[in-house]
Amino acid sequence: MIRPDTISTRPEAAFVLLLMQSVCWLIAGIAAAPFALGGELFMAGLAVATLLLALCTCLAGIGIVWRRRRARRIAIALEVVCPAGAAIGLLLPIGANSGPVSLLVNVALPIAVIVLLRKDRREAFS
């Protein structure tokens, strides 16, 4: 029996998914760094941008666990942008990775986080 006065565990589940996404982006940012050492300087900017994205995602997840409304809004905005960026990467012939890991991190995880962070109908009417 589900009692309406119990605290939801959806923020904790969203935190775990955001942490997984952040770790994947952290690995991608670290993997881009050696190319900058090899002479491709734009990869340094890409590595820094990816690492900052991973940091923001992790901080948004921490804010969600602390039940901050602003963190929830930021996470939803970030997660809405991810599938849009993945769609652009899949549609444009730029050589983007379209394997199962890319689809999981850039499409499935954001959709799962959005579903977890949406408002309950009970909360909307109370």
N, C-alpha and C positions, 0 to 999 in steps of 0.2 A: 504494500500500500504506500503510495507516494503522498507525503504530507506537504501542503503548500508552504509551510513555514520553514522548510529545510533549505539550507544553503546549497546552491547548485555547484557542481564540480566542473562545469563546462569551462570556466576560466583556466583551471589547472590543465585540462586537456588541451586547450588552445595554446597554453604556455609550452607544453611539451612539443606540439607541432611547430610552433614558432621557433623553438630552440633547435629542432631538427633542421628547419629551413635555414636558420642562421649558421649552423655548423656547415651545411653544404655550401653556403655562400662564402664562409670563411675559408674553406678548402679551395674554392675556386679563386679567391683573391690571392691566397698564398701561391697557388699554381701559376698565376699570371706574373708574379714577381721575377722569376728567373729570365723571362723573356725581356724584361726591362734591362736586366744586367747584360743581356746579349746584344743590346743596341736598339731595340725597338722601344723608344722612349714613351710612346703613347700607351704602351702596356703598363707603365708605372702608374699613369693616371687611372687606367682601368682597374688595376689592382687596388689602389687606394679607394676608389669609388665603391668597389665591391666589398672591401673590408668595412667601410663606413656603413654600407647597407646592412651588412651582417650585424654590426654593432647596434644600429637603430632597431633592427628586428628583435634583437635580444633584449634591448631596453624596453621596447613596447611590450614584449612578453612579460617582463618583470612588472611593468605597470599594470598589466591585465591581472596578474596574480594578486596585486595589491588593490584591485578593484577600482582603478582610476578610469574615469569616463574618457578623459583625453587620450589615454593610451589605447583604449578600445577604438576610438575614432581613427587614430593614426594607424593602428593595425588593420582596420577594415579598409582604409584608403590604400595602404600599401598592398594588401592582398587583392584588391580590385585591379590594381595596375599590373600585377604579375601575370595573370592569364592574358591580359591585353598585349603585354610585351611578348609573351610566348607565342601568341597568334601572329603577331607581326614577324617574329623570327621564323615561324614555320611558313608563312606565306611569301616572304621576300626571299629571293635566291641569294642569300648572303653567306651560306655555308654554316648556318647555326646548327647546333646539335639538336636532333629531334628523337633521341633515344628514350628508353623508358625512364631513366633517372631524370632526365630533363623534363619530361612530361609530369613525373611525380612531383618534383620540386616546384615547378613553375605553373602547374595547372591543378593537380589533385590536392596538394597541401593547402594552397590558398583557398580553394573552394571549401575544404573541410574546416578551415579556420573561420571563414565567413559564416558557415552554417553554425558553428559553435558560438560565435560572438553575436549572432542576431538576438534581438530582444524577444522575450517571451510574450505571448498574447496577454498573459495575466499581468505582466509588468506594464504593458502599454495602456491598459484600461484602469489601472489602479492609481 
